[in-house]
Amino acid sequence: LPRNLDKSHGQDENRDTQPIDKKLLKLPESQFTEISDYVLKPASPMPDKYYKFVEKTLDELDKEIEYDMDEEDVAWLQIMNDRRREDNLGKITEDQFELLMDRLEKESYFQVASNGGNMNYTAPVDEDAICCVCMDGEATNTNVILFCDLCNLAVHQECYGVPYIPEGQWLCRRCLQSPSRSVECCLCPNKGGAFKQTDDGRWAHVVCALWIPEV
């Protein structure tokens, strides 16, 4: 290269590597004004009572009903009341049904515990159950069929997107996010099945989302 071009190239490099003036990086200083006639209001008096957690006694726990009816329980109770009406028997209310089921579950649990049974006892898995998504009943160690503890929905891990088997109770998305309100699929008129919530807050069947090309 010519000498003058080489010198100009070296000057450009020196210009790029020159130190930055730290005065240009000075942070802005805060500005404030004092209000001379400002008077702070007195604080409100402290309350005389506070919320306090009181552990329930054994009698109170015995009267507490933890069982909650679902849609299948309501339908079954209606059928049983129709049969009882034909036999000239009294009607079983929902409160009575929840009380009976609560006592039945607790007595069964205490019976197993008192007989030296396994405290982590779980109900046997129905070998004839099929997945609500793929309609297949085969399962492997890495892709078992899970049952919702609230609505008894049966789905494969891979079909419903459950990477790990949860410890203890497992609930499907519908029972976990909307346990007391029924949901409807925004893609089809069918009721029941494996639901998942969409990005806009609606609900849809997993099967509908898989088989409709526009989704």
C-alpha positions in Angstrom: 0.0 0.0 0.0 1.1 3.6 -0.5 2.6 5.3 2.6 0.0 8.0 2.8 -2.8 5.4 2.7 -1.1 3.3 5.3 -0.8 6.3 7.6 -4.4 7.3 7.2 -5.5 3.7 8.0 -3.4 3.7 11.2 -5.0 7.1 12.2 -8.5 5.6 11.8 -7.6 2.7 14.0 -6.2 5.0 16.7 -9.4 7.1 16.5 -11.5 4.0 17.1 -9.5 2.9 20.1 -9.4 6.3 21.8 -10.6 6.3 25.5 -14.2 7.5 26.1 -14.7 10.6 28.0 -16.3 9.6 31.4 -17.9 13.0 31.8 -20.3 12.0 29.0 -21.5 9.0 31.1 -22.5 11.0 34.1 -25.8 9.8 35.6 -28.6 12.3 36.0 -29.1 13.7 39.4 -32.4 13.6 41.1 -34.3 16.8 41.8 -36.8 17.4 44.6 -38.5 20.2 46.5 -39.6 20.3 50.1 -43.2 21.1 51.0 -43.1 23.3 54.1 -46.8 23.2 55.0 -47.2 19.4 54.6 -48.6 17.7 57.8 -48.6 13.9 58.1 -51.9 12.5 59.2 -51.9 10.5 62.4 -51.9 6.7 62.0 -55.1 4.8 62.6 -55.4 3.1 66.0 -54.3 -0.5 66.2 -57.1 -3.1 66.1 -58.1 -4.8 69.3 -58.6 -8.2 67.6 -56.5 -10.1 65.1 -57.1 -13.2 63.0 -55.8 -16.2 64.8 -55.6 -19.8 63.6 -57.2 -22.2 66.0 -56.8 -25.9 65.3 -60.0 -27.8 65.1 -60.9 -30.3 67.8 -61.6 -33.9 67.1 -65.4 -33.3 67.5 -65.2 -30.5 65.0 -63.2 -32.6 62.5 -65.7 -35.4 62.9 -68.6 -33.1 61.9 -66.7 -31.6 58.9 -67.7 -33.1 55.5 -64.8 -33.1 53.0 -66.6 -35.1 50.2 -67.8 -32.9 47.3 -70.2 -34.3 44.7 -69.3 -34.2 41.1 -71.5 -34.4 38.0 -71.5 -38.2 38.0 -72.6 -38.3 41.6 -75.5 -35.9 40.9 -76.6 -38.1 37.9 -76.4 -41.3 39.9 -78.3 -39.8 42.9 -81.1 -38.7 40.6 -81.4 -42.2 39.2 -81.5 -43.7 42.7 -84.1 -41.1 43.8 -86.3 -42.1 40.9 -86.1 -45.7 41.9 -86.8 -44.9 45.5 -89.8 -42.8 44.5 -91.2 -45.9 42.6 -90.8 -47.9 45.8 -92.5 -45.2 47.9 -89.2 -44.4 49.7 -88.0 -41.0 50.8 -85.6 -38.8 48.8 -81.9 -38.7 49.5 -80.7 -35.1 49.5 -77.3 -34.1 48.3 -76.2 -33.2 51.8 -77.1 -36.7 53.0 -75.2 -38.3 50.1 -72.1 -36.2 50.8 -72.3 -37.1 54.5 -72.6 -40.9 53.7 -69.8 -40.9 51.2 -67.6 -38.9 53.6 -68.2 -41.4 56.4 -67.7 -44.3 54.1 -64.3 -43.1 52.8 -63.0 -42.2 56.3 -64.2 -45.5 57.9 -62.6 -47.5 55.0 -59.3 -45.6 55.6 -59.4 -46.1 59.3 -60.3 -49.8 58.9 -57.2 -50.3 56.7 -55.0 -48.4 59.1 -56.3 -50.2 62.2 -55.7 -53.6 60.5 -52.1 -52.9 59.9 -52.6 -52.2 56.2 -50.6 -50.0 54.0 -51.3 -46.3 54.7 -50.4 -45.5 51.1 -53.0 -47.9 49.7 -54.5 -46.9 46.4 -57.4 -48.4 44.5 -56.4 -51.0 41.9 -56.1 -49.8 38.4 -58.7 -50.9 35.9 -56.9 -53.1 33.4 -59.7 -52.6 30.9 -59.5 -48.8 31.0 -58.7 -47.0 27.7 -57.2 -43.6 27.1 -59.8 -40.9 26.2 -57.4 -39.4 23.7 -56.1 -42.3 21.6 -58.8 -44.9 22.7 -56.1 -47.4 23.4 -55.8 -49.4 26.6 -52.1 -50.5 26.3 -49.7 -49.0 28.7 -45.9 -49.2 29.4 -43.7 -48.3 32.3 -42.9 -45.0 30.6 -46.4 -44.3 29.4 -48.9 -45.3 31.9 -52.6 -44.5 32.1 -53.4 -41.8 34.7 -56.8 -41.5 36.4 -58.1 -38.1 37.5 -58.9 -38.3 41.2 -61.9 -36.0 40.8 -63.6 -37.0 37.5 -61.9 -40.4 36.9 -60.6 -39.3 33.5 -58.2 -41.9 32.0 -55.4 -40.6 29.8 -51.9 -41.7 28.7 -49.0 -39.7 29.9 -47.9 -38.9 26.4 -51.4 -38.2 25.1 -52.1 -35.7 27.8 -48.6 -34.2 28.2 -47.7 -35.5 31.7 -43.9 -36.1 31.6 -43.7 -37.5 35.2 -46.0 -39.5 37.3 -47.1 -37.2 40.1 -46.9 -38.4 43.7 -50.3 -38.6 45.5 -53.3 -36.9 44.0 -53.5 -36.1 40.3 -56.1 -33.9 38.7 -56.7 -33.2 35.0 -56.6 -29.7 33.7 -60.4 -29.2 33.8 -60.7 -30.4 37.4 -57.6 -28.4 38.4 -58.6 -25.1 36.9 -62.4 -25.3 36.8 -63.5 -27.8 39.3 -66.9 -26.3 40.1 -67.9 -25.1 36.7 -68.6 -27.3 33.6 -66.6 -26.5 30.4 -67.5 -26.8 26.8 -65.3 -27.5 23.8 -64.9 -24.6 21.5 -64.3 -26.9 18.5 -67.1 -29.5 18.8 -70.5 -29.9 20.7 -69.5 -33.1 22.5 -69.5 -33.2 26.3 -66.9 -34.8 28.5 -63.5 -36.1 27.5 -60.0 -34.8 28.0 -60.0 -31.0 28.0 -57.2 -28.5 28.0 -57.4 -24.7 28.1 -56.5 -22.7 25.0 -54.4 -19.5 24.8 -57.4 -17.2 24.8 -59.0 -18.8 27.9 -61.4 -21.2 26.3 -61.5 -25.0 26.5 -61.0 -27.6 23.8 -60.7 -31.4 23.6 -57.2 -32.7 23.1 -58.5 -34.9 20.3 -60.1 -31.9 18.5 -56.8 -30.0 18.8 -54.9 -32.9 17.3 -57.2 -33.8 14.4 -58.5 -30.5 13.2 -55.9 -29.2 10.7 -56.8 -25.5 11.2 -55.9 -25.6 14.9 
